[in-house]
Amino acid sequence: MSRGLWFVAGAGAGVYAMVRGRRAAEALTADGLRDRAGALALGARLFRDEVAQGRAEVQDELRERLAAAGPRQIQAAPDHPDTPPPTAGQEGSS
């Protein structure tokens, strides 16, 4: 009984190693590398699309929040980031 069990275990390990070796050899061929590169490009495209969709959802949610807060007066940005916005008494004093 023990010998039969070891024989089956060895045969199973041999078949497993042969299948894994064949897959590794196939992955290193030109077609295998091309397939892997295509899969990587597809994954990157899907990731980019998911990020864009998430960004759009967050922007929509933010716009809804801002619309619910009510209209607010928006000041124009100054010409230079270091220049503070003019106050009521300084607008034409240059």
PLY file of the C-alpha trace (Angstrom):
ply
format ascii 1.0
element vertex 94
property float x
property float y
property float z
element edge 93
property int vertex1
property int vertex2
end_header
0.00 0.00 0.00
2.76 2.42 0.92
4.66 1.83 -2.35
1.54 2.45 -4.42
0.85 5.69 -2.60
4.40 6.95 -3.21
4.21 5.90 -6.85
1.00 7.91 -7.36
2.45 10.90 -5.49
5.60 10.81 -7.64
3.65 10.47 -10.86
1.41 13.39 -9.87
4.42 15.55 -9.01
6.03 14.65 -12.35
2.90 15.58 -14.32
2.58 18.84 -12.36
6.22 19.77 -13.03
5.86 18.92 -16.72
2.75 21.12 -17.11
4.37 24.03 -15.23
7.53 23.72 -17.30
5.57 23.70 -20.55
3.64 26.82 -19.48
6.86 28.61 -18.53
8.48 27.69 -21.85
5.42 28.91 -23.74
5.40 32.18 -21.81
9.00 32.89 -22.88
8.34 32.49 -26.61
7.71 35.49 -28.85
3.97 34.81 -28.97
3.81 34.33 -25.21
5.64 37.59 -24.54
3.40 39.40 -27.04
0.32 38.03 -25.28
1.63 39.15 -21.90
2.43 42.63 -23.24
-1.07 42.86 -24.73
-2.61 41.81 -21.43
-0.54 44.41 -19.60
-1.68 47.13 -22.02
-5.29 46.05 -21.61
-4.97 46.13 -17.82
-3.48 49.62 -17.96
-6.33 50.82 -20.20
-8.94 49.35 -17.88
-7.25 50.96 -14.87
-7.14 54.34 -16.64
-10.85 54.07 -17.51
-11.76 53.15 -13.92
-9.80 56.12 -12.57
-11.46 58.47 -15.07
-14.89 57.14 -14.15
-14.19 57.57 -10.44
-12.90 61.08 -11.00
-16.06 61.99 -12.95
-18.27 60.60 -10.18
-16.41 62.60 -7.53
-16.64 65.77 -9.62
-20.39 65.26 -10.07
-20.80 64.71 -6.34
-18.76 67.84 -5.58
-20.82 69.90 -8.02
-24.02 68.67 -6.36
-22.66 69.63 -2.94
-21.67 73.08 -4.15
-25.06 73.60 -5.82
-26.82 72.56 -2.60
-24.74 75.04 -0.58
-26.18 77.91 -2.59
-24.71 80.43 -4.98
-21.62 82.23 -3.77
-19.71 85.17 -5.12
-16.49 83.99 -6.75
-13.54 86.37 -6.82
-11.23 86.41 -9.79
-7.76 85.08 -9.12
-5.01 87.72 -8.94
-2.61 88.09 -11.85
0.32 86.93 -9.76
0.00 84.26 -7.04
2.08 86.32 -4.56
-0.06 89.43 -5.02
-2.96 89.67 -2.55
-6.37 90.56 -3.98
-7.12 94.31 -3.91
-9.18 95.69 -1.06
-11.96 98.25 -1.49
-9.70 101.29 -0.94
-6.75 100.14 -3.10
-8.40 99.33 -6.44
-7.34 102.45 -8.38
-4.44 103.79 -6.30
-1.55 102.73 -8.59
0 1
1 2
2 3
3 4
4 5
5 6
6 7
7 8
8 9
9 10
10 11
11 12
12 13
13 14
14 15
15 16
16 17
17 18
18 19
19 20
20 21
21 22
22 23
23 24
24 25
25 26
26 27
27 28
28 29
29 30
30 31
31 32
32 33
33 34
34 35
35 36
36 37
37 38
38 39
39 40
40 41
41 42
42 43
43 44
44 45
45 46
46 47
47 48
48 49
49 50
50 51
51 52
52 53
53 54
54 55
55 56
56 57
57 58
58 59
59 60
60 61
61 62
62 63
63 64
64 65
65 66
66 67
67 68
68 69
69 70
70 71
71 72
72 73
73 74
74 75
75 76
76 77
77 78
78 79
79 80
80 81
81 82
82 83
83 84
84 85
85 86
86 87
87 88
88 89
89 90
90 91
91 92
92 93
